[in-house]
Structures are given as C-alpha cells and as structure tokens.
Amino acid sequence: MKILHYSLGFPPERSGGLIRYTMDLMNEQVKQGDEVYYLYPGHINVLRNRAYIKADRKNSKINFTPYALVNSLPLPLFGGIKNPNDFMRSVDAKLYLNFLEKLQPDVIHVHTLMGIHKEFFECAQSLGIRIVFTSHDYFGLAPEPNFYYQGRNYDNTNTTKQWMEIGQTAMPTWKLRLFQTSSYPFIRKIAHKIKPQKLTGLDKTQKNVNENINETINKNSFELLQQYYKSIFSMISFFHFNSTLALSIYQNNIQIGDNYACISITNSSVKKNDFRIPEKVTKIAYIGPYKTYKGFFEFLKLPTLLQDKNFEFNVYGSDVAVDLPDNIINHGRFNNNELDNIYQNIDLVILPSLWKETFGFITIEALSYGKYVLVSQNVGAKDLIDPQFRFDRIEDIAGQLTDLKQFMITPQKSMCLHYKEIKKIYVGY
C-alpha cells in the first residue's frame, strides 16, 4: 500500500506525542511492507517567495521517503494567530497536483492542519485519494493546538470574538517564521544553556490579555479563517479520534457525520515489561513539560495535601529553572533510552492536565511498566483507566490512594496491533 503522511517534521526540531506517533507508525508500516512517504513543513527560503516541495536528502537514510514543503503556511505551535490572512494564502494547485500525481498514494494520513494549504486537500479530493485525519491536536477548530487560553478551556465558547482575543497576545507571523529557520534548533539550545526560563507558577499563557495591545483586529478576517479550516475539515474522508474526549470536542465544534472511529494510539516504547506491580506506593511522579496547562503546578500542591503521608515526590521532563518545594526532586529533561531506569524508581504516575488532552502517551507508558496511574478527567487516555481512578481536582487524589488495591493494570497494545487497526481505516471498514 502507498501511504503519504503529513505531520510537523523530525526530532529534535519538532517533539511531542504527535511527532513520536507519526514516526513510529511510519516505521511500522515500512516494516509491514508498505511504501511510505512523508510530507512536512520545512524551512523558510527567503530567496524564493512561493511554496515548493523538495526531496529531503538530509533525512534520506530513514526507511520512508521524506519531502519538505518549503515556505509552508506559518506554524502557530502555541499562542494563537495574530494575522489571519497569512494563514489563508493560496498557492498554485499544480504544486500539490503534480506532487500527488507523481506519488499516487492510496491514502493520505494527516496528523495536523498546521502549515498545509487548503489546495492540498482540494487536489487530493479531485484525484479521489482517501484522506484520514488523526486528532492529535485541535488546531483548525481553534487558532492554537490546545483549546486552552488564559487558564481555561474554551472549546464550549469557541467564538470569533475568542479567536480575536487570543490573536491580541499572539506572536506576529514574522516571529512564528523564526521557528522554521534552519538555525532555530541551535538558537533554542544555546538560549536554554545561557539563560534558562524560570517558572514560578505563572507561565506565559497566563499574561494579561490587554498587555501591550495597540492593534485593531479585523473581525471579518477571523471569520474567513474559521471558514477556511471548516472547509478543510469537510474534505476529510475519515476521522480517527484517539480518545472519546477528542471525539466529543470535535463533534461539538464541527459536523463529523458517521465517517469516524475512536481508537486509542500507542508508540514503540510501549512493550511488554517484566516490572512487578508495586506492593506499596511511596514514590509519586509527574512526567511532562513544566507547564500550567499540563497541570504541573497542580502536582506541586501534593506535598501539602498529602503531608501526613510518607511519600517521595519526583518531577521529570524539563530543563527550565523552576522553584520547587524542598520535598520535590527535580530530575529534569530525559531521553527515551532512560525510560527503564526512570520507571524502576516510580510507583505511581499522576497526570493532572488542565487542557483537554487528546490522548497522553505517559498514561500507556506507565501502564506498560506496571505502574499505577491517576489521571485528570482532561486526559484523553483516561479511556484506559477505571473511572474511580480519574479525578476532577487534584484534591481528590488523597481518597483514591487508599483504593489502589482495586487498580487493574492491563497489557497495552503494540505498534504491530495498532498498525492493523489503522490499516482497516485506510481501506474502509
């Protein structure tokens, strides 16, 4: 089978669950004998104004065939959209028509709408190519990936006015373009080493919305932008939702119809491990970015809430400087090859996300290592956790800790099994 994927790029320039899933699924498909191609938004070429697609020789040693979309639409990886017209720029349809006619894929698997033009979908539809979309983020429904702004979820109040408000504090397009320059990864690495960002409980997403605002934003342009993305969603042949939470949010914001399936995802780190279920919980951990929307500062409340218990608290996932209570151990950033050692020193993982996370790989990784997991109701992977071990507020955890003997840890599916699930979607149920 010929499969064309569209996602955001390669590690380390791009990271997170979306990238990890894309890479692991493509590698599994190659392993299973499929012919796999990968299109992603590449760097900006300031010497050429128009968008074009080129073979990616830098990553030519991988198992699938990569192509870079040079001068793609901007990538609002966080913070929203300030200049709507920059995200609706049209391109010559021949750009995508020639590309798709050359590859002749049986199916296109889209993992995000960031960076890709509407003409891509129009050309695929005109050629009768099936388009599958996986709900890794909410971009397109919202002007940023998380549906979370100023400390709250706004998926139930998703108005043009809300998009305009977010646009007031968003980066201008020229700054977003910096994330697509070839020197960005180097600049980011040096910046962390020279002056680490210091977190104290208020990250950048919580700044006052009226701070330094001197612009008048065109309401009509935001309305057109919303229509632009709705028209793209209308060209999706089949929606793959990775959780019932993601499904409900999409259904509340656009017309989905019956062409969808809700199937949990996995990655290559999830495998059968020989770790035993902890007999006693003493070491509790948070794993993930040290960000408000991920519930990091909710986790920091636990030593106070559980001060009469004999627990050790650990945080893993970031190299930013952060003020922590003395009884929380900061292990910082880690690599995937360190997972075995990390989970050997953990009994219980807590995922206190505040944003409505479409899935959450930490959940299945922890379960595959035989660890207890308590999840916020905002974590899509809660589908895999018994309801009694999901919580609305971090304060609820104290009571759940006394019931862990009832916690069931089930084996998690492999990429091989998930490959078969996705294959059914590609060919049509």
Secondary structure, 3 states (H helix, E strand, C coil): CEEEEECCCCCCCCCCHHHHHHHHHHHHHHHCCCEEEEEEECCCCCCCCCCEEEECCCCCCCCCEEEEEECCCCCCCCCCCCCHHHHCCCCCCHHHHHHHHHHCCCEEEECCCCCCCHHHHHHHHHCCCEEEEECCCCECCECCCCCEECCEECCCCCCHHHHHHHHHHCCCHHHHHHCCCCCHHHHHHHHHHHCCCEECCCCHHHCCCCCCCCCCCCHHHHHHHHHHHHHHHCCCCEEEECCHHHHHHHHHHCCCCCCEEECCCCCCCCCCCCCCCCCCCCEEEEECCCCHHHCHHHHCCHHHHCCCCCCEEEEECCCCEECCCCCEEEEECCCHHHHHHHHHCCCEEEECCCCCECCCHHHHHHHHCCCEEEEECCEHHHHHCCHHHEECCHHHHHHHHHHHHHCCCCCCCCHHHHHHHHHHHHHCC
